């Protein structure tokens, strides 16, 4: 599903215009991004939790040449689904 399809479904389910649904969706995405940027954990009961984790620095190999490539430490966003969401997806 692409973003415009997502917004159309939100508009349908919420009974609002697509412009209003787009504003609401963008506000939700921006709030999640800001929370993760500050290093906060965002827990949505019944849906899941967004958080950040630090991936340690490591050395990888180029599969074609075999040369070692250093990969720097990075902070990555992680989503852990709630039990209710897992159950709903696996029905």
Phi and psi in degrees as GROMACS dihedral restraints (atoms count N, CA, C in turn):
[ dihedral_restraints ]
;  ai    aj    ak    al  type     phi  dphi    fc
    3     4     5     6     1   -96.0    20    10
    4     5     6     7     1   167.4    20    10
    6     7     8     9     1   -58.3    20    10
    7     8     9    10     1   -42.6    20    10
    9    10    11    12     1   -66.3    20    10
   10    11    12    13     1   -32.1    20    10
   12    13    14    15     1   -70.1    20    10
   13    14    15    16     1   -40.5    20    10
   15    16    17    18     1   -59.3    20    10
   16    17    18    19     1   -46.6    20    10
   18    19    20    21     1   -63.6    20    10
   19    20    21    22     1   -39.7    20    10
   21    22    23    24     1   -62.5    20    10
   22    23    24    25     1   -40.7    20    10
   24    25    26    27     1   -68.5    20    10
   25    26    27    28     1   -40.7    20    10
   27    28    29    30     1   -61.0    20    10
   28    29    30    31     1   -44.7    20    10
   30    31    32    33     1   -60.0    20    10
   31    32    33    34     1   -41.8    20    10
   33    34    35    36     1   -64.4    20    10
   34    35    36    37     1   -49.4    20    10
   36    37    38    39     1   -68.5    20    10
   37    38    39    40     1   -33.1    20    10
   39    40    41    42     1   -91.0    20    10
   40    41    42    43     1    -8.4    20    10
   42    43    44    45     1    66.2    20    10
   43    44    45    46     1    43.6    20    10
   45    46    47    48     1  -130.9    20    10
   46    47    48    49     1   171.3    20    10
   48    49    50    51     1   -72.4    20    10
   49    50    51    52     1   161.0    20    10
   51    52    53    54     1   -67.8    20    10
   52    53    54    55     1   -31.7    20    10
   54    55    56    57     1   -64.2    20    10
   55    56    57    58     1   -45.0    20    10
   57    58    59    60     1   -65.7    20    10
   58    59    60    61     1   -39.6    20    10
   60    61    62    63     1   -64.9    20    10
   61    62    63    64     1   -37.7    20    10
   63    64    65    66     1   -65.9    20    10
   64    65    66    67     1   -41.2    20    10
   66    67    68    69     1   -61.4    20    10
   67    68    69    70     1   -44.2    20    10
   69    70    71    72     1   -65.2    20    10
   70    71    72    73     1   -45.2    20    10
   72    73    74    75     1   -63.4    20    10
   73    74    75    76     1   -44.4    20    10
   75    76    77    78     1   -62.7    20    10
   76    77    78    79     1   -37.2    20    10
   78    79    80    81     1   -64.9    20    10
   79    80    81    82     1   -40.4    20    10
   81    82    83    84     1   -64.8    20    10
   82    83    84    85     1   -47.1    20    10
   84    85    86    87     1   -62.1    20    10
   85    86    87    88     1   -41.4    20    10
   87    88    89    90     1   -66.0    20    10
   88    89    90    91     1   -39.9    20    10
   90    91    92    93     1   -64.8    20    10
   91    92    93    94     1   -41.6    20    10
   93    94    95    96     1   -62.8    20    10
   94    95    96    97     1   -46.0    20    10
   96    97    98    99     1   -62.5    20    10
   97    98    99   100     1   -42.3    20    10
   99   100   101   102     1   -63.4    20    10
  100   101   102   103     1   -41.9    20    10
  102   103   104   105     1   -61.9    20    10
  103   104   105   106     1   -44.6    20    10
  105   106   107   108     1   -67.1    20    10
  106   107   108   109     1   -36.2    20    10
  108   109   110   111     1   -61.7    20    10
  109   110   111   112     1   -35.8    20    10
  111   112   113   114     1   -82.0    20    10
  112   113   114   115     1    -3.6    20    10
  114   115   116   117     1    83.8    20    10
  115   116   117   118     1    14.0    20    10
  117   118   119   120     1   -84.3    20    10
  118   119   120   121     1   153.2    20    10
  120   121   122   123     1   -96.5    20    10
  121   122   123   124     1   132.5    20    10
  123   124   125   126     1  -110.9    20    10
  124   125   126   127     1   113.7    20    10
  126   127   128   129     1  -109.6    20    10
  127   128   129   130     1   115.4    20    10
  129   130   131   132     1  -107.3    20    10
  130   131   132   133     1   102.8    20    10
  132   133   134   135     1   -55.2    20    10
  133   134   135   136     1   130.6    20    10
  135   136   137   138     1    84.6    20    10
  136   137   138   139     1    -9.8    20    10
  138   139   140   141     1  -116.1    20    10
  139   140   141   142     1   -56.5    20    10
  141   142   143   144     1   159.4    20    10
  142   143   144   145     1  -173.3    20    10
  144   145   146   147     1  -129.3    20    10
  145   146   147   148     1   135.6    20    10
  147   148   149   150     1  -104.1    20    10
  148   149   150   151     1   135.4    20    10
  150   151   152   153     1  -154.7    20    10
  151   152   153   154     1   174.3    20    10
  153   154   155   156     1  -115.7    20    10
  154   155   156   157     1   149.8    20    10
  156   157   158   159     1  -133.5    20    10
  157   158   159   160     1   153.0    20    10
  159   160   161   162     1   -96.5    20    10
  160   161   162   163     1   123.8    20    10
  162   163   164   165     1   -94.7    20    10
  163   164   165   166     1   121.8    20    10
  165   166   167   168     1   -68.3    20    10
  166   167   168   169     1   158.0    20    10
  168   169   170   171     1   -66.3    20    10
  169   170   171   172     1   146.5    20    10
  171   172   173   174     1  -154.1    20    10
  172   173   174   175     1   171.6    20    10
  174   175   176   177     1  -115.1    20    10
  175   176   177   178     1   127.9    20    10
  177   178   179   180     1  -110.7    20    10
  178   179   180   181     1   172.0    20    10
  180   181   182   183     1  -122.4    20    10
  181   182   183   184     1   139.8    20    10
  183   184   185   186     1   -74.8    20    10
  184   185   186   187     1   121.3    20    10
  186   187   188   189     1   -68.8    20    10
  187   188   189   190     1   -21.5    20    10
  189   190   191   192     1   -84.7    20    10
  190   191   192   193     1   -40.9    20    10
  192   193   194   195     1  -106.6    20    10
  193   194   195   196     1   -19.4    20    10
  195   196   197   198     1    80.6    20    10
  196   197   198   199     1     2.9    20    10
  198   199   200   201     1   -70.9    20    10
  199   200   201   202     1   142.5    20    10
  201   202   203   204     1   -77.4    20    10
  202   203   204   205     1   136.2    20    10
  204   205   206   207     1  -124.4    20    10
  205   206   207   208     1   117.6    20    10
  207   208   209   210     1   -74.4    20    10
  208   209   210   211     1   134.9    20    10
  210   211   212   213     1  -115.3    20    10
  211   212   213   214     1   123.8    20    10
  213   214   215   216     1   -71.9    20    10
  214   215   216   217     1   160.2    20    10
  216   217   218   219     1   -61.4    20    10
  217   218   219   220     1   143.5    20    10
  219   220   221   222     1  -144.1    20    10
  220   221   222   223     1   150.2    20    10
  222   223   224   225     1   -99.7    20    10
  223   224   225   226     1   125.9    20    10
  225   226   227   228     1  -122.9    20    10
  226   227   228   229     1   145.0    20    10
  228   229   230   231     1   -77.0    20    10
  229   230   231   232     1   144.4    20    10
  231   232   233   234     1  -134.0    20    10
  232   233   234   235     1   140.5    20    10
  234   235   236   237     1  -119.7    20    10
  235   236   237   238     1   128.8    20    10
  237   238   239   240     1  -116.8    20    10
  238   239   240   241     1   113.6    20    10
  240   241   242   243     1   -69.1    20    10
  241   242   243   244     1   148.0    20    10
  243   244   245   246     1   -76.2    20    10
  244   245   246   247     1   161.8    20    10
  246   247   248   249     1   -57.6    20    10
  247   248   249   250     1   -41.9    20    10
  249   250   251   252     1   -63.0    20    10
  250   251   252   253     1   -39.2    20    10
  252   253   254   255     1   -68.4    20    10
  253   254   255   256     1   -41.4    20    10
  255   256   257   258     1   -60.6    20    10
  256   257   258   259     1   -44.3    20    10
  258   259   260   261     1   -64.2    20    10
  259   260   261   262     1   -40.9    20    10
  261   262   263   264     1   -65.0    20    10
  262   263   264   265     1   -40.1    20    10
  264   265   266   267     1   -69.8    20    10
  265   266   267   268     1   -32.6    20    10
  267   268   269   270     1   -95.0    20    10
  268   269   270   271     1    16.4    20    10
